[in-house]
Amino acid sequence: MQTRNNNESGSETILTKNIKMYYISTRPNEERISFREAVLNGLSTNGGLYLPANIPLLPSSFFKDIEKPDDKEIAFRLLKPFVGDSLNDEQLMGIISRTLSFPIPVVKVEKRIYSLELFHGPTQAFKDVGAMFMSGCLSHFEDDSGKKTVVLVATSGDTGSAVAHGFYRMPGISVKILFPKGKISPYQEYQICSLGENIEAIEVNGNFDDCQTLVKMAFEDKKLQEKVRLSSANSINIARLLPQMLYYFFAYKQLKALGEISDRGTVVSVPSGNLGNLTAGLIAKKMGLPIKRFVASNNSNDTFTKYIETGKYSPKASVQTYSNAMDVGAPSNIERIHHIYKRDNAAISSEISAYSFSDEETLTEIASCYSKNKHLLDPHSAIGKLGLQKALKENETGIFLATASPKKFSEVISMVIQDSEFENPDLSACTKTAMDNDIKQLIDKIA
Ligand SMILES: *Cc1c(COP(=O)(O)O)cnc(C)c1O
């Protein structure tokens, strides 16, 4: 990796300077652990989420010269300080190469409105990057306890498929994916259930929050932890979260090349559910990425929107919408956001605005964006665009994250666009098991 370090400017010294990186819990305790341990544990012993103890600040020269290094080089330089000694340079570069094996293009949609397409990976949604990165990390983190590693995931759709593909056929790792019965799209179900082998798809008689609660309960079960090494691959895992910050740097790099970065500022809209992607963006901003502010674009699960409006956080049960990967009533990453901003509500709402949109508004946007721009949006990305339009002030440049491919949500899109052609997934070759919303049944499946 020496060659990598030679040609770069001052930023390199900051990035490779030996600041020892460690991870802490969002709920204060004594834990000070390495990246490796944080990835393997998933959740802190006191139920908190892990965060890096400090976020390195990049020098402005890094952004001035951001066109020079290629994306993998940028990824390496950004992720290295967070990974610390847990992976050597060669291992980290190998994981990055496997993770960034597909394009992440910025596409112009209309005047001053761009889309960052995060859906060109194996499961056509943004979670592929985090899942590939995390599975790559785990493949290097051998377990010396002799226990088998079980990756346990609750999904409202896209996490499950991304994790299933990221961990498929990975030796020594078995994966259990909990999804809410009848609440994910046929395409998502196909992607989760069609792999088999080390991937078990479990259909839960309940909603996404039930699935998430079951996973949390399993992690809190000391007896279970003695038998198996449990790992979460949800966005709560720090190895899922950190690589997502790369999107924002790649967006910036491409907007800069297009001449769209100006003093008037760049606003980024993030279609949000569990707030993992948004949190990764906030970390990128803390590292110095010149983003003026963020928009958390929500569907009618408006817990975060209400929080930004009122300063009060009141989690509630989720409701089902067309943008089902965002059907979250109690977003777990709110803990990380609170921690990053030291619980300063005023600071949070000055950097993040939030809006909620109904299914009807989502459909209307899909139809109008298609007729105006010949640009097809999936329901999540449509909400991202709606939020951006609401937040964008004159002369600012806006970009929304296009988090899923329209073809993953063909049933919704065909409600408003008749001439769209999509293939239907073949669900006949799929395998899944079923369970009730009952922790005992889950423990039986794991142990
Ligand atoms: C997961 C997901 C989201 C929400 O991302 P969070 O990090 O949970 O906020 C948005 N859109 C799509 C398509 C997703 O799969």
The ligand as a Tripos MOL2 file, in Angstrom:
@<TRIPOS>MOLECULE
LIG
   15    15     1     0     0
SMALL
NO_CHARGES

@<TRIPOS>ATOM
      1 C1        -33.4800    0.6710    3.8750 C.3       1 LIG1
      2 C2        -34.0080    1.5510    2.8430 C.ar      1 LIG1
      3 C3        -34.3080    2.8870    3.1180 C.ar      1 LIG1
      4 C4        -34.1620    3.4780    4.4980 C.3       1 LIG1
      5 O1        -32.8220    3.5570    4.9020 O.3       1 LIG1
      6 P1        -32.4700    3.7640    6.4560 P.3       1 LIG1
      7 O2        -30.9870    3.7320    6.4950 O.co2     1 LIG1
      8 O3        -33.0960    2.6180    7.1930 O.co2     1 LIG1
      9 O4        -33.0500    5.0580    6.8500 O.co2     1 LIG1
     10 C5        -34.7510    3.6750    2.0930 C.ar      1 LIG1
     11 N1        -34.9460    3.1800    0.8600 N.ar      1 LIG1
     12 C6        -34.6820    1.8980    0.5560 C.ar      1 LIG1
     13 C7        -34.9490    1.4080   -0.8070 C.3       1 LIG1
     14 C8        -34.2050    1.0410    1.5340 C.ar      1 LIG1
     15 O5        -33.9560   -0.2220    1.2430 O.3       1 LIG1
@<TRIPOS>BOND
     1     1     2 1
     2     2     3 ar
     3     2    14 ar
     4     3     4 1
     5     3    10 ar
     6     4     5 1
     7     5     6 1
     8     6     7 2
     9     6     8 1
    10     6     9 1
    11    10    11 ar
    12    11    12 ar
    13    12    13 1
    14    12    14 ar
    15    14    15 1
@<TRIPOS>SUBSTRUCTURE
     1 LIG1         1 GROUP 0 **** ****
